[in-house]
Amino acid sequence: MARRGPAAVVLAVPHFFPAFPPEVAAALAESGIAVLELPWEVPFVEVVQQTHEFILQAQADHLARSESIHRALTRAALGGQLSDVAGTLSEQLGRAALLLAPNGLPLTRSPRTASPESPHLALQSAPDPALARHALARPGTAPRPLAGGMLVPVVLRGQREGGVWVAGAAPSGQAQPGHDLEIRAAEHAATVAALLMLAQQDIEVLEARLGYAFLDTLLEGRFTADSSLHERARRLGFEVQGSYTVALLVLPGALPLLPEGFAQREQAASQLRGALASLGAAPLVSVSLNHI
């Protein structure tokens, strides 16, 4: 029986045997096989039926839990914030969860408080950025272990934009209770995060285009009393009655711009916006050809 490798051996007693024979139980125990005594009056088919019902119910509960987490993450996406996704994932799994940037640094805050329902949230810190970068550099999109947890890459337009890290989750390849649920939840969170990042990038591009259009009309002397134009100007931080200095930055390089020139122009414009914002000034920047 031990060579057949059963999960357990069940013997109905007392009838042919008053109890499980000790010598048989000892031989099975040496191979790590459990022995069970079943009252003779209990039909074995009833045991099988109840076991099947238990397994099916556990699977149904697992699917319902997974669906509930997916719905919660999808609702979190409506907030438009990556922190909402990380917070929802952390709350649903009862573990600290973070969104990491491509450089391994956290994009969201790590939970610091625990509750009786979520003791794993206590005293969690972000993984080492160097280790996170190394884990993200591994090929593929499959979950991979990181700092005692699990990391799922966030891929956007074929590029790694970071990852979703869940603390204390079972590393890949180790079967632990709820591991599949955690993997699916982290993968769904990574998908939701990618969609939010995509939306944010599109908004940034649109805002830049609106800003360019507004500043171009202003510099060309075509600023009118149109209410929508004034509203957009106010959103960009421009005050009609304010006093401003206009500066022109000309980038080196021949026209028309090559792809490298466009990339250089956008990088310079982004750095200029950041510098203006750090000074408390409205980041009013317009680009055209090799001019900023």
N, C-alpha and C positions, 0 to 999 in steps of 0.2 A: 504493500500500500504506500509506503514512503517513497519507493522508486517511482510510483505513478504521479507523485507531486500534487496531491489534493490540497485545497485550501483548509479543509477540516474533514474529520471523520465523525459521523453521527451514528450512534447505536441506540436502537429502541430497547428500553429495559422497563421493568423486568419481565422476561418471557423465556427466551432461550438462554439469556444471561441475566443474572440478578443485578449485575453492574458491569461497567466497562472493564474488561480484563486488565489488571495492572501491568502485566508484562507487555501487552499490546500498546497500552497508553504510553508506557515508558519508551518503547521503541519509536513510536511516532513523535513523542516529545523531543527525542534526540535530534530529529530532523526538523524541529520547529513547526510541527503540524499540530493544530489544536484538536482536541477530542471532546465531544459533546454527548451527553446522555439525553435522549428524548423519551418522555413518558410513553409507554406502549399504546395508550388509548388515544394519543394525538396522531392523526394521519399525517404521513410525511408530505402528502400533496398539499395539505393546509400550510405547512411550513414554507413550501416552495411558492405557493400563491401569495402569502403575506410578504415574503421576501421580494417577489416581483412587484407587488404593489408599493412597497417601500422604495424600491429603486426608481420606479416610474414617478412616484410623487417627488422624490428628491430631484429627478431630472426636470420635472415640471416647475418645481420651486426655483431651480437654478436658472431656467429659461426666463421665468417671470422676473427674477432678480436682475438678470442681464438686461431685459427689456426696460425695466424701471431705471437702471443706470443710464442706458442709452437715451431715454426720454429726458432725464434730468440734464445730461450733458448737452443735448440739443436745445433745451430751454435756456441753458446757461449761455449758449452762443448768441441768443437774442440780445443779451446785454452788450455785446460787442467788445468785451474785455477778456483778454487772456487770463487775467486773474480769476474771473468768474468760472472759467473752465477748470482751472487748477483747483480752486476751492471746492467746486462741486465734486470733482473726482476724489479729492481728499475726504470729503464728507461721506460720500457714498461707500468708499472702500474702508473707511476708518483708519487710513494711513496718510502720512504726509505725502503730498504730491506737488511737483514743481514743473514748470516749463523752463527749459534751459535754452540759451542762445547757442549759435554755432560755436562760439568761443568757450562754451562750457559754463559760463556765468548764468545765474538764475535770472529769468525774466519776470518771475512772480515771487512773492514772499513765501517763506516756509512757515507752516502752522507751528505755533509755539505752545499752545494750550491743549490740554487733554480733558476728556470727559469720561465718565464711567462707561459710556457706549463706545468711545474711541480712544482707548489708552495709548495706542500706537502713535498718536499725534504729539506726544510729549517729547520735548527736547530733541527734535529732529533738526538737522542742519543740512545745508546743500552739499552735494558731493564735491570733491576736489575738481576744480575746473580742468586741470591737466588730464585727470582720469576721464572726465566727461568728454573732452575733445578726442581722446584716444578711442573711447567707446563709440562715439559718433562717426569716427573715421572708418570703422569697420564696414566692409561692403554689405549691401543688402538693406532691407528695411525690417528684418525680424527683430523681436525683442532681444536685448542682451543684458547680462548682469552688470551692475554698477553700484559700488559702495553699499553692498548688502541689500540692494534693491534691484529694480528692473527699469531699463531705459528703452523707450520706443522712439525711433527717429521720426521727426516731422519733415516730410518731403513736399516741397512746393515748386512746381514747374521743373521737376527733375533735380532740384538743388536741395541740399540739407539746410534747413532753416532752424535747426535745433532739435529738441527732443522732449518727450514727456517722461519724467522720472517718478517712480512710485517707491517709497521707502519700505524696506522690510518685506517686499514681495519676493516670492520664491524665484530664484534664478532659473533661467531657461534650462530645461532638461531635468528638473526635479519636480516630481509629481507631489504636490501638496494640496490639501483641501482648499478649494476656491481659486487655485492658480489659474485655471483656464478663464474663470470669470474676470480676474484681475488683468490678464493679458488682453482680453476682448475690450474691457473698459478702457485700458490705457491706449489701445489701438484706435478706438473710437474717439477718445480725447485728442489723439494726435491728428486725426482727420478733421475734427472740429477746429482745432487750433490752426491747421493749415488753411482752412476756409476763411477763418477770421483774418489771418495774415494776408491772404489774397485780397480780401475786401479792404483791409487797411492800406495795402499798396495801391489798389485802384483809387481809393479816396485821396491818398497823397498825390497821385498823378493828376487827378481831377482838380484838386485844390491848387496844385502848381499851375495848371493850365488856366484856371480862373484867375489866379493871381497875375499871371503873365498878361492875360487879356485886359485886366483892370489897369495894371501899371502902364501898359502900352497906350491905352486910351488917355491916361493921365499925362504921360510924357509927350504925347502928340497934341495935347491941348483939346481933346475931344470929350473931356469930362463934363457930363450933362447933369441935369437935375433929375434924371431917371431914378425912381425910388429903389428899384432892384439893384442898380449900380451902387447907390449910396449904402444900401444894406450890405452888399458884398464887400464894399470898402471898409465898413465898420468891422465886419467879421475878420478882415485881414489886419485890423489895427490902425487903419488910416482915419485921421480926423480932418474933415474938410477945412476947418478953421486953424489947423495946426501949421507949424513952420518946419520945413524939412530941408535937408541937404541932399543933393543928388550926386552920386559918384558913379563913374564909369570905369569898369575893369575890362581891359582888352587882353584876351589870352593869346599867347604866341601860337604860331602855326598858320599854315596856308589854308585858304578856302577853296572849294567847299570842305567842311569838316569830315574827317574820316571817323570811323567808329571810336577810335581811341580819343579823338578830339571831343566827341560828344560825351564820352565817359568822363574826361577831364573837366569839361564844362559843368556837368551835373555835380561832380564831386566838389568843385570849387563853390558852386551856388549853395550846395548843402552846408558846407563849412561856413559860408558867409551868413546863412540864416541862423546857424547855431551861435555864431559870434554875436549877431545882433540880439538874439534872444537872451544870451548871457548878460548883455548890457542893459536889458530891460527895454530894448527898442523893438518896435514892430518889424518883423522880418519881411519887409517889402522888397522882393527881389524879382527881377524880370530877366530873361535870357533871350538872346537873338543872335544867331550865327556864333561868332566868337566873342560876343559882348555879354557882360553881366552888368 
